[in-house]
Amino acid sequence: MIEPPRAAAIVYDTSQDVDALLAEVVEDQRRRGRRVRGLLMTRSAPGPGCAAEMVMVDIASGQRYLVSQPLGRDSAACRADPQGFARAGGVLRAAASEAPDLVVCNRFGKLEAEGGGLRAELLEILSRDIPLLTSVSRSLVDEWQRFTGGASQLLAPTSAAVEGWIASVAPGRSEAIERPLGGQRTK
């Protein structure tokens, strides 16, 4: 029997809210008792003339990491804050050493495609054979495939597609044991 790829990326375009989908999947998997670690993206309401702040949230602790910088409304430069990504990367490094059932990273984006961002942390997770779920813009699919050596599964942006892949790579749990993000511990 051929093993399914241990890495998967939800392929999205601007018409889908992939961050909301990832948050729903994480919540569901944690309710099912899977040990899920990693980072989700949230965005604050935009200020006057500025784009929304990008904040990564640690799935396990709820700690927030600002990963964008205000550059002003007329700036055309990249708003990503390398220091913010470096701080958030600690979450993925810790996840790699914990070997959870699933690691979620909000996206493989332009920074990772260019050799920066959370690329090193993603490689570490892949090297440890821990199931990794992320998302990738349709425009960066080729870069993602090169990054993984083609050893990943591309998923439609639906809960069913994601849940099917997770079921094939992550062990099941009989009872919920982790506290969902922002909620009470369940049993």
N, C-alpha and C positions, 0 to 999 in steps of 0.2 A: 504494500500500500504506500502511496506517495504521501508524504507529510505536507500539510498546507504551509505556506510561507509564514514565518513567525513575525513578519512585519506587514502592515497593511496601511494604505492611505486612502482616505475618503477624497475622491476627486470632486471638486466643487467649482462653481463659477459665482459671479456676483449676485445671481438670483437666489442663492441658498444661504441660509444662516448656519454655517457649519459649526460655529462656536456653540450655538444652542443645541445642535444635534449631539455634539461631543459631551456637553454637560448632561443631557438626558441619558445618554448611554452610560456615562460614569455613574450617575445616580442609580440607574437600574442595576448595573453590575455590582455596585456596593450593597444594594438591597438584597441581592442574591448571595451575598457573602463573599464575593471575590475581593481579594486584596488588590486594590487599584491605587497606583501612585502616579504622580506626574503633575502636569500643568494644564490649566484651562485659561482661555483668554476672556477678559471682560473689557468693556469699554465704558468710560464715564460719559455723562452728557457733555457735549462739546461746549466750550466757553465761547464768548463772543469772538468771532473771526478765527477761531482755532479748531482744529480737528479734535476729536475725542481723544482723551488719554487712553493708552493701551496698558492694561494691567494684567499680569499673569497671576493666577491664584493656585497655590499649592493644594492639590486635591485632598491630601491627608490632614493638613493643619489649618487650611484656610488663610495662611499667610499670603499677603499681596505683595507683588513686585512691579513697580512702575517700570515699564520697558520702552517708554516713549519720552521725548523731550519736547517742550514747547519751543517752536522756532519762529512763531509769528505767522500771521495769516498770509503774508506774501511770499513766504519761503517755499521753494520748490525742492529743498533738500530732504533727504531721508530723515524721518523723525525718530527712527529706532535709536535707543540709547544703549550702546555697547556695555556700559557698566551695569545697567539694569538687567540685560541678558546674562551677564556674568553672574550676578547675584542669583537670578532665577535658575541658572544652570546647576546650582548646588542641589536643588530639589531632584533633578534628574540623576546627578551623581549619587545621591543617597539612595534613590530608587534602584539604581543598578546594583548597589551593594546589598540591598534588602531582598532582591529577587522576588518581587511580588507576582501575582497571577497575571497582571497586565500593567503596562506603563502607557500612559496617554501623554502625548505632547501636542499642544494645540495646532501646530502646523510646521511643515517643512516649507519655508518661505525663501524669499530672495536672498536673505542673509546666509542661510544654510547652503543654498545653491552656489553662492559665491565663496564658500569656504569658512564662513563665520557663524554668528548666531549660536545656536545650540548643536551645531554639527558634531563636535567632539563627543558630547554627551550622548547623542543619538547613536553614534558609532559604538560607544562603550556598551550601551544597552543591546545593540544588535550582536556584538561580539560575545555577549553572555547568554545569547539565545533566549532572552526574555521577550514574550509577546509585546510588540510595540504597535500602537495605533496612533496615527497622526492624520492630518489632512494636507492636501496639496492642491494648489490652484491648477486648473486645467492647463494654464500656460507654462507650468513648471514640471509637468509629468515626466518629460524626458530627463530632466535633471535628477528627479527623484529616482527614476529607474537606474540611471548611471550610479547614483549614490549607493543604492542597495545592490548593485550588480544584477539587477533584474530579479532579485530574490524577494519580491514583495507582491502582495495582492492589491490590485486597484479596486476600490469599492464605490458603488453608487452612493449618493448622499441620502441614504434611507436607513432607518433603524433596523429594518429586516436584514439588509445586506451586512451591516456592521455586526449585528447579533449573530448571524450565521457564521461569520469569520471567527468571532470570539469563541463561540461554542466549539469550533474545530481546533483551537489552540490553547484554550485556558481550561483548567480543571473546574468541574462543577463543585458547588458547595451546597450542603443540605439545609443550612439555615443562615439567615442574615446575621453577620457578626460585627459589621462596621457601622459607624455613625455616618449617615448620608451627609453630604455637604450642606451646611447650614441647618441641619436638623438634629433630632435626638437619636441616640443609639437605638438600633432596632434589634429585635430578637425573633 
